[in-house]
Each structure stands twice: as C-alpha cells, then as structure tokens.
Amino acid sequence: MLNLKHLEITSFNENLAYIHRDCTAYKVDDIQTLTKIEIHGGVRPVFAFLQVVDDERLVKPTELALNTEAFEMLNLPEGANITITLSSPPPSLASIKRKIAGNILSSGEYSAIVNDIASKRYSNMDIASFLVASGSFMTAPEVLAFTEALVGENTMHWDNESIVVDHHCLGGVPGNKTDIIITAIVAAYGLPMPKTASRSLTSCAGVADTMAVLANVDLDEADMRRIIKENRGAIVSYESLSIASANKLVSAVERHIGLTQLHHIAASVLAIKLAAGVTHLVLDIPVGPNSRIKRTGEAMRLRKLIEYVGDMLSIEIDAVITDGSEPIGNGVGAVLEARDVMKVLRNKEDAPQDLREKSLFLAGRILEFDPKLRGGQGYHVAKEILTSGRALEAINKIIHAQGKAPQPQLGHLTRDIVSNISGVVESIDNERINKIGVLAGAAQYPGAGLDLLKKVGDRVEQGETLYRVHSVNSTDFAFANSMVDGYTGYEISGRTKY
C-alpha cells in the first residue's frame, strides 16, 4: 500500500505518477525507460507513466504522487491507500505497427486505439506515432471508423428536435468570426444551434476566445441544454464539455507536432458535432494560397470525404467552398473580432461588410435546412432577421443566459504599420498576418492583435496606415515588431512585397 499525494503539475494531457527511488512498495533501481503502471483503489484503474524522484520533500518512500490530470481522474482524496501494478502495453499498439507497415485497419482496431487513448493508456509519443502512421493514408471507410470511435459513448440528445444545426469553419483565415453572427440569426429564427467552439489552436483567436469577450463560454452539458431550450442558441467551449474526450487528446498532440491531415480534420470535426447531437451541419471550407486549404482540388476531396462520412453517420452536411484569400473583417484577435461582430449585429455603418455578407450567406444555408423554406430564401430571411434587430436581441439573450463577461481592455502598446508607397492593396498574406498577431500575444491575451485598416482592393497613399498592432506586454510587442519589419504581409501595386 502507498499513500496518495497530489503534485500540482500539469503535463498537457498525460497522466504522470511519481515515486521515491527508495519506494517501500516497488523496486525502481532497474528502471531505464518510461514505465506504465496501473493505479488501483478508485472506482476503476487509472493508467499513468512512472517518474522516479530522489527528493523526499516531493515524494516520500511511502507515497505515490500524481500530477493534476491523473489525480482528478482517480478521484480519491490525498492520503488514500492505493496500490500499483505494472501495466502491459495496450494491445492496440500492434495495430499502429500494422498501419506503419501500410495496412488498412478495421473498425474494431480504430475503436481499440481510441479507447486506449481515452483511458490514458497511450503516451503523447504513442498518439504521435498513430497520427503519423494514419496521416500517410486512410481509406474513406477508415475515416468513417475513426470518426465513429472518436464520437464515444457520451453524446448529447435534444429531446424531440428533428433538426439540430451547427456551423463549422475549417479555419486558416484571420478574423472570420461568422459563427457568433450566424448563431444569433439562427437562434432568432428558431432552429436549435448548440455551437461547440474551440479556443485558439494555431490562430490568434478561436470562436470560443472571441465569444469569451462577450460571455462565459465554459459551461457544461446541463447549462448548454438549458440555454438552448430557453434561447435556441448557445456558444460553448468544446473543452468544457465532456464529449469526444479522446479527440481532445489527439488534437492536442496534433497541434504540438504541427501535423494537419485532411483525414484527421474530417474525423475530428464530425466527431465533435455528432457527439453534440447535431443533425444538420454547414461546413465552411475557405480556400486560398495562404489558408489551411490551399487549392480547390484539395477542398473538393475533403468535401467529398466529409459528405461520405456524414451520409454513413446520418448527419446532413452542406459543405461550402469559400474565398479564403484574405482576412475576413477588420479585427484579428479576440477583442477586435468581438468588436466587429457586434458592429454587424448592431447594423453599424462602419461594420465590416465582408464579415456581414459571409455571415448572411452561411446563415441562409443553415436556415434552408428548414423544409418550410425554399432554396434561395435563406439569405433573404437571414438578412431580415439581422436588419430588424432580432439577431441582436437573440445574442443579447444568449450572453445574459451564459453570463456576461467582464470587458477586457485592448492592448495599450500600439504601432501603426504604414505604407511607404502609394498604390492599391493587391493581396494580404493570411499566414503572415496570423503569425504577427500570434507574436503580438493574441493567442494568450484577448486584447492583443491587429486592427486592419486596409483590405484588398483599397487605395493606399504613402504614409497611410495599413494596420495597427496591439500588444499587452513589451516582450510580445518587440517580437511582433521584429516580424513586421521583415515583411508586413501586404502586397501593394508597384511593389511585389512590402
């Protein structure tokens, strides 16, 4: 027996266990590599990777210490008696070796892999091996099997609702927070829209980050159901929901190793929506030379793959290929994007028209899932809801129901990036703008980011401001300035790059 201790260490989704080198219950002298153990004493065994400690101030020989993830999973108080045993490698690792060798895996194999990931029997290195192996190729039936496995058993249900809608954008375009506007319009119309939103992944701000400027997004399933029932719409962080848990672990490792594969994207998006009980989905696939999806042919292949999986899993999908060649809206970063969203919803004259029109277009596609609307009517209905103020009323109700957030301040460290020539803005590099925004601190601070004052097609005079950088701290500000000095991301007629 060992006594349980909690070490307040976060390991980014891995369960870690710590024992003293002179542990009274386990011989550790011969340990040379990472050892997986099973911890017994709770309702079910918890798997963790063993670390050896020499300092009794951290772990005594009579104790087993767990990091935060493992401690919460075991769900026992400190001091509880627990036992440990060595854990054999999960059998599903053999399937990964088969995939590395070029084999096609069965539905049962994908189910076993995902179950072992969800139970924390895989290290991050194991998950990375799976991602690399499956990233080389997956057949459509394999993507279907992977999606089904990622959905998991904990799914949301919406009583007698025959149509439950959502919208998802595959990203890669700075700004582009159509989701909040779409949710407001659809909720005002009356279709239930449980919007599951992500925090910042590789961009300046995710939908959840932008909505968090306006309202609390860290709600559980019960809160989400209540708000949908009362207001027909909610925008909730996917991380706060206990659905598709294995997908969270897989996505975290995928971001860490910088691997983005179409097969994984398709499976991840559909798994989250299916687990949230969505029956009808509009999928926005932006295409542009500096977007996530760079070529139309690639977008078409992804659309067909997602439509196939959707058909097999009974979720109706309207996949739309859109222009992803430049940022949407003027703000890049949570506070600036929330400003743009509210300008559109309030029908302000200076609201970014590209954000407004794209939101209306996509909201119209969602409304046309309602059989009472004929094809082509959706856009006009969406526009009437927006211009009448009903969408603003709907988002205000949702904000109130979720809990209004304290307003964060816009970054006080600023720099105006000006053009040194006169001409017309011919293109804006999405990737460069995103990198500058991230370096400015937008991924960590809602008040950081870029305020784009000129867009493609705009006339710019020498000395006129192209965009303004906002930062919260001096270190981020210096990094962003260094990146800007190399290349602003703008191409202006008369000069290939500036």
C-alpha positions in Angstrom: 0.0 0.0 0.0 1.1 3.6 -0.7 -0.5 6.9 0.4 -1.8 9.1 -2.4 -0.4 12.6 -2.9 -1.3 15.3 -5.3 1.5 17.3 -7.0 0.2 20.4 -8.7 1.8 19.7 -12.0 0.1 19.9 -15.4 1.6 17.7 -18.1 -0.6 18.5 -21.1 -2.9 15.5 -21.1 -0.5 12.8 -19.9 -1.0 11.0 -16.6 2.2 11.0 -14.6 3.0 9.2 -11.3 5.9 9.9 -9.1 7.6 7.5 -6.6 10.7 7.8 -4.5 13.7 5.8 -5.5 13.5 4.0 -2.1 9.8 3.3 -2.5 8.6 0.7 0.0 6.3 -1.0 -2.4 8.1 -1.0 -5.7 11.7 -1.7 -6.8 12.8 1.1 -9.1 16.6 0.6 -9.3 16.4 -1.2 -12.7 14.1 1.3 -14.4 15.7 2.6 -17.6 12.8 3.8 -19.7 9.3 5.2 -19.2 7.2 2.6 -17.3 3.5 2.4 -17.4 1.6 1.5 -14.2 -2.0 0.8 -13.2 -3.2 2.6 -10.0 -5.8 0.7 -8.0 -8.1 2.0 -5.2 -10.6 4.1 -7.0 -13.8 3.1 -8.9 -11.6 2.0 -11.9 -7.9 1.6 -12.5 -6.0 4.7 -13.7 -3.1 4.4 -16.1 0.0 6.6 -15.6 3.6 6.9 -16.7 6.1 6.4 -13.8 8.7 9.0 -12.9 11.4 8.4 -10.2 12.2 11.1 -7.6 15.1 11.4 -5.2 13.9 14.2 -3.1 11.7 13.2 -0.1 10.3 16.7 0.0 8.4 15.9 -3.2 7.5 12.3 -2.6 8.2 10.1 0.4 9.1 6.4 0.1 5.6 5.6 1.4 3.8 7.8 -1.1 2.7 7.8 -4.7 2.2 11.3 -6.1 0.1 12.0 -9.2 0.0 15.1 -11.4 -3.2 17.0 -11.7 -4.7 15.1 -14.6 -4.2 11.7 -13.0 -5.2 12.9 -9.5 -8.5 14.2 -10.9 -9.1 11.0 -12.9 -8.5 8.8 -9.9 -11.0 10.9 -7.8 -9.6 10.0 -4.4 -8.6 12.3 -1.6 -4.9 12.8 -0.6 -3.8 10.2 1.9 -6.0 7.5 0.5 -4.5 4.0 0.3 -3.7 2.8 -3.2 -1.8 0.0 -4.9 0.2 -0.1 -8.1 1.0 -2.7 -10.7 3.0 -2.7 -13.9 0.8 -2.3 -16.9 1.4 -4.2 -20.1 1.5 -2.2 -23.4 -2.0 -1.8 -24.8 -2.7 -4.5 -27.5 -3.9 -1.8 -29.9 -0.3 -0.6 -30.3 0.1 -3.6 -32.6 -2.5 -2.0 -34.9 -0.4 1.1 -35.2 2.6 -1.0 -36.2 0.3 -2.6 -38.9 -0.6 0.9 -40.1 3.0 2.0 -40.2 3.6 -1.1 -42.4 0.9 0.2 -44.8 -2.1 -1.9 -43.8 -5.7 -0.9 -43.8 -7.1 -1.1 -40.2 -10.6 -2.4 -39.3 -13.3 -0.6 -37.5 -12.6 -2.7 -34.4 -8.9 -1.7 -34.5 -9.8 2.0 -34.6 -12.2 1.6 -31.7 -9.5 -0.1 -29.7 -7.0 2.6 -30.4 -9.3 5.4 -29.5 -10.5 3.6 -26.3 -6.9 3.2 -25.2 -6.2 6.9 -25.9 -9.3 8.0 -23.9 -8.3 5.8 -20.9 -4.8 7.4 -21.0 -3.0 4.2 -21.8 -1.2 6.0 -24.7 1.6 8.4 -24.1 1.8 11.5 -26.2 4.5 9.8 -28.1 2.2 6.8 -28.8 -0.5 9.2 -30.1 2.0 11.0 -32.3 3.0 7.6 -33.8 -0.6 6.9 -34.6 -1.1 10.3 -36.2 2.0 10.0 -38.4 1.1 6.4 -39.4 -2.5 7.2 -40.3 -1.6 10.6 -41.8 0.2 8.9 -44.7 -3.0 7.4 -46.0 -6.5 6.5 -44.8 -9.3 5.0 -46.9 -12.8 6.5 -46.7 -14.1 3.5 -44.6 -11.1 4.0 -42.2 -12.0 7.7 -41.8 -15.6 6.6 -41.1 -14.4 4.1 -38.5 -12.1 6.6 -36.8 -14.9 9.2 -36.7 -17.3 6.7 -35.1 -14.7 5.8 -32.5 -13.9 9.4 -31.6 -17.6 10.2 -31.0 -17.5 8.0 -27.9 -20.4 7.0 -25.7 -21.2 10.3 -24.0 -23.3 12.1 -26.6 -25.9 14.9 -26.2 -29.6 14.4 -27.1 -32.1 17.1 -27.8 -35.5 15.5 -27.0 -37.9 15.7 -29.9 -35.9 18.2 -32.0 -35.8 16.8 -35.6 -33.3 19.4 -36.8 -30.3 20.5 -34.7 -27.9 22.7 -36.6 -24.4 24.0 -36.4 -21.7 25.7 -38.5 -18.0 25.0 -38.6 -15.2 26.7 -40.5 -12.0 24.8 -41.2 -10.0 28.0 -40.4 -6.8 29.5 -41.8 -8.4 32.9 -42.4 -7.7 35.6 -39.8 -10.8 37.2 -38.3 -13.7 35.4 -39.9 -15.8 35.1 -36.7 -19.0 34.4 -38.6 -20.1 31.8 -36.1 -21.4 34.3 -33.5 -23.4 36.2 -36.0 -24.8 33.0 -37.5 -25.8 31.7 -34.1 -27.7 34.9 -33.4 -29.6 34.8 -36.7 -30.4 31.1 -36.5 -31.5 31.3 -32.8 -33.7 34.3 -33.7 -35.3 32.2 -36.5 -35.9 29.4 -34.0 -33.7 26.5 -35.0 -31.7 25.0 -32.1 -28.0 25.7 -32.5 -25.7 24.2 -29.8 -22.5 25.8 -31.1 -19.4 23.9 -29.9 -16.5 26.3 -30.2 -12.7 25.9 -29.9 -10.2 28.0 -28.2 -7.2 29.3 -30.2 -5.4 26.4 -31.8 -2.9 27.8 -34.2 -4.5 31.2 -34.8 -4.9 34.5 -33.0 -8.3 33.6 -31.5 -10.7 30.8 -31.7 -14.5 31.3 -31.7 -14.6 30.4 -28.0 -12.0 33.1 -27.3 -13.9 35.8 -29.2 -17.2 34.8 -27.6 -15.5 34.8 -24.2 -15.0 38.6 -24.6 -18.8 38.8 -24.5 -19.9 35.9 -22.3 -18.9 32.9 -20.2 -18.2 30.0 -22.6 -17.0 27.4 -20.0 -20.4 25.7 -19.5 -21.3 22.0 -19.0 -23.8 20.0 -20.9 -26.7 20.7 -18.5 -26.1 24.5 -18.8 -26.0 24.2 -22.6 -29.2 22.2 -22.7 -31.0 24.8 -20.5 -29.8 27.8 -22.6 -30.7 26.1 -25.9 -34.2 25.3 -24.5 -34.7 28.9 -23.4 -32.9 30.8 -26.2 -32.5 28.3 -29.1 -28.7 29.1 -29.3 -25.6 28.8 -27.2 -21.8 29.2 -27.9 -19.9 26.9 -25.6 -16.2 25.9 -25.4 -15.8 22.3 -26.5 -13.1 21.9 -23.9 -15.6 22.4 -21.1 -17.9 19.7 -22.4 -17.3 16.0 -21.6 -17.9 14.8 -25.1 -15.5 13.3 -27.6 -12.8 13.2 -25.0 -10.3 11.2 -27.0 -10.5 13.7 -29.8 -9.2 16.4 -27.3 -6.1 14.3 -26.6 -5.5 13.5 -30.3 -5.9 17.2 -31.3 -3.6 18.4 -28.6 -0.8 16.2 -29.9 -1.6 17.0 -33.5 -1.1 20.7 -32.7 2.1 20.0 -30.8 3.8 18.1 -33.7 2.3 20.5 -36.3 0.6 17.8 -38.3 -2.5 18.7 -40.3 -4.1 15.9 -42.4 -7.4 16.1 -44.2 -8.4 12.7 -42.9 -7.9 13.8 -39.3 -9.7 17.1 -39.9 -12.7 15.3 -41.3 -12.9 12.8 -38.4 -12.4 15.4 -35.7 -14.9 17.9 -36.9 -17.7 15.3 -37.5 -17.0 13.5 -34.2 -17.5 16.7 -32.2 -20.7 17.6 -34.0 -22.1 14.1 -33.7 -21.3 14.0 -30.0 -23.1 17.3 -29.6 -26.2 15.9 -31.2 -26.0 17.9 -34.3 -28.2 16.6 -37.2 -27.5 19.3 -39.9 -24.2 21.0 -40.4 -22.9 23.7 -42.7 -19.2 23.4 -43.3 -17.2 26.4 -44.5 -14.1 25.4 -46.4 -12.1 28.5 -47.1 -9.6 28.1 -50.0 -6.6 30.4 -50.6 -2.9 30.4 -51.2 -2.1 31.2 -47.6 -5.1 29.4 -45.9 -5.4 26.0 -44.3 -6.8 24.5 -47.5 -4.7 26.0 -50.4 -6.2 24.5 -53.5 -9.7 24.0 -54.8 -8.9 20.3 -55.7 -7.9 19.7 -52.1 -11.1 21.3 -50.9 -13.2 19.1 -53.2 -11.6 15.9 -52.0 -12.2 17.0 -48.4 -15.8 17.9 -49.2 -16.5 14.5 -50.8 -14.8 12.7 -47.9 -16.9 14.6 -45.3 -20.1 14.1 -47.2 -19.4 10.3 -47.4 -18.8 10.0 -43.7 -21.8 12.3 -43.0 -24.1 10.1 -45.1 -23.0 7.0 -43.3 -23.5 8.5 -39.9 -26.8 10.2 -40.7 -25.7 13.8 -40.4 -26.8 16.1 -43.2 -23.9 18.2 -44.4 -23.8 21.3 -46.7 -20.1 21.8 -47.4 -19.4 25.2 -49.0 -16.1 26.2 -50.6 -15.5 29.9 -49.9 -12.8 32.5 -50.7 -10.0 32.3 -48.1 -7.6 34.6 -49.9 -7.6 37.4 -47.3 -8.7 38.1 -43.7 -12.5 38.5 -43.1 -13.4 41.5 -41.0 -11.1 44.2 -39.7 -10.1 42.7 -36.4 -7.6 39.9 -35.7 -7.6 39.0 -32.0 -10.5 38.3 -29.6 -11.4 41.9 -28.5 -11.1 43.3 -32.0 -13.1 40.4 -33.5 -15.8 40.8 -30.9 -16.0 44.5 -31.8 -16.5 43.6 -35.5 -19.2 41.0 -34.6 -21.2 43.5 -32.5 -20.9 46.2 -35.2 -22.5 43.8 -37.7 -25.2 42.7 -35.2 -26.0 46.3 -34.4 -26.1 47.2 -38.1 -23.5 49.9 -37.7 -22.5 51.8 -40.9 -18.8 51.0 -40.3 -19.4 47.3 -39.8 -17.1 45.2 -42.0 -19.2 44.3 -45.0 -17.2 41.2 -45.9 -18.0 39.7 -42.4 -21.6 40.7 -42.7 -22.2 39.2 -46.2 -20.4 36.0 -45.4 -22.4 35.5 -42.2 -25.6 36.1 -44.1 -24.7 33.7 -46.8 -23.8 30.9 -44.4 -26.7 31.6 -42.0 -29.0 31.4 -45.0 -27.7 28.0 -45.9 -28.4 26.8 -42.4 -32.0 28.2 -42.4 -32.7 26.3 -45.6 -32.3 23.1 -43.7 -35.9 24.0 -42.6 -38.2 22.3 -45.1 -40.6 25.3 -44.9 -38.0 27.5 -46.7 -37.4 27.1 -50.5 -34.0 27.2 -51.9 -32.6 30.7 -52.1 -34.9 32.1 -49.5 -32.5 31.6 -46.6 -30.3 34.6 -47.4 -33.2 37.0 -47.5 -34.7 35.6 -44.3 -31.3 35.9 -42.6 -30.9 39.5 -43.8 -34.4 40.5 -42.5 -33.6 38.9 -39.1 -30.3 40.9 -38.9 -31.5 44.3 -40.2 -34.7 44.1 -38.0 -32.6 43.8 -34.8 -33.9 40.4 -34.0 -30.4 38.9 -34.3 -29.0 41.5 -31.8 -31.9 40.7 -29.4 -31.1 37.0 -29.7 -27.4 37.3 -29.0 -28.1 39.6 -26.0 -30.3 36.9 -24.5 -27.7 34.3 -25.1 -25.0 36.5 -23.5 -27.2 37.1 -20.5 -28.0 33.4 -20.2 -24.4 32.3 -20.4 -23.3 35.1 -18.1 -21.9 38.4 -19.3 -18.1 38.6 -19.3 -16.1 41.5 -17.8 -14.8 43.5 -20.8 -11.1 43.0 -21.4 -9.0 46.0 -22.5 -7.5 46.5 -25.9 -3.7 46.2 -25.8 -2.1 49.6 -24.9 1.2 49.0 -26.7 0.5 50.0 -30.3 2.3 50.6 -33.6 0.8 51.8 -36.9 2.2 49.9 -39.9 2.3 52.4 -42.7 2.8 52.1 -46.5 5.9 53.6 -47.9 4.4 53.8 -51.4 1.1 54.8 -52.9 -0.9 52.2 -54.8 -3.7 49.5 -54.4 -3.6 46.6 -51.9 -3.3 43.6 -54.2 -3.1 40.8 -51.6 -2.8 40.1 -47.9 -0.8 37.1 -46.7 -3.1 35.3 -44.2 -0.3 33.2 -42.7 1.9 36.3 -42.2 -0.9 38.3 -40.6 -1.7 35.4 -38.3 2.0 35.0 -37.3 2.3 38.7 -36.5 -0.9 38.6 -34.4 0.2 35.5 -32.5 3.6 37.1 -31.8 1.8 40.2 -30.6 0.2 38.0 -27.9 -3.2 37.4 -29.4 -3.2 33.7 -28.6 -2.7 34.5 -24.9 -4.3 37.9 -24.3 -7.7 38.8 -25.7 -6.7 42.5 -26.0 -3.8 41.8 -28.4 -4.0 41.5 -32.1 -4.1 43.5 -35.3 -6.6 46.1 -36.5 -6.7 46.0 -40.3 -7.4 49.4 -41.7 -6.9 48.5 -45.4 -8.2 45.4 -47.3 -7.6 44.0 -50.8 -8.7 46.5 -53.4 -8.3 49.5 -51.2 -6.3 52.6 -52.4 -3.5 53.5 -50.0 -1.3 56.6 -50.0 2.3 56.8 -49.0 2.4 57.1 -45.2 -1.1 55.9 -44.7 -1.7 53.2 -42.1 -2.3 49.6 -43.3 -2.9 48.1 -39.9 -2.3 48.7 -36.2 -0.5 46.3 -33.9 -1.9 45.9 -30.3 0.1 44.2 -27.6 -0.4 43.8 -23.8 3.3 43.3 -22.8 6.6 44.6 -24.1 8.1 41.2 -25.0 5.3 40.3 -27.3 5.3 43.8 -28.8 9.0 43.5 -29.6 8.6 40.1 -31.3 5.7 41.4 -33.4 7.6 44.4 -34.5 10.6 42.3 -35.5 8.3 40.1 -37.6 6.6 43.2 -39.2 10.0 44.7 -40.1 10.8 41.6 -42.1 7.6 41.7 -44.1 4.2 43.3 -43.3 2.1 40.7 -45.1 0.8 43.3 -47.6 1.4 43.4 -51.3 0.8 46.8 -52.9 0.7 47.5 -56.7 4.1 48.8 -57.9 5.9 46.5 -55.4 5.7 42.8 -55.1 6.1 42.7 -51.3 6.2 45.3 -48.6 
